[in-house]
Amino acid sequence: MNRSEMLRVESYLRRKFGNNSISLKEQKDGSCEVQLGEEFIGVVYRDDEDEDVSYDFHMAILDIDLDEGTDIPLPD
């Protein structure tokens, strides 16, 4: 992913999530780390295998980071 693409994806993520503290940090393998402030939250990969170019955002959520969810109603 080149610098221009990185800035476009960063701008898109900021608009989509309504948060200007999202930033992308280029990695040696061509991917970008996605950070929320100082916290690492995921990775963006460029996919150009088909005729169209797309950008895949991968975010893992650890079980220990989730709230207990006691006040969240569960569907029947």
PyMOL commands that set and color helices and strands:
alter all, ss='L'
color gray80, all
select helices_A, chain A and resi 3-17+63-65
alter helices_A, ss='H'
color red, helices_A
select strands_A, chain A and resi 22-26+32-36+39-47+54-58
alter strands_A, ss='S'
color yellow, strands_A
deselect
rebuild
show_as cartoon
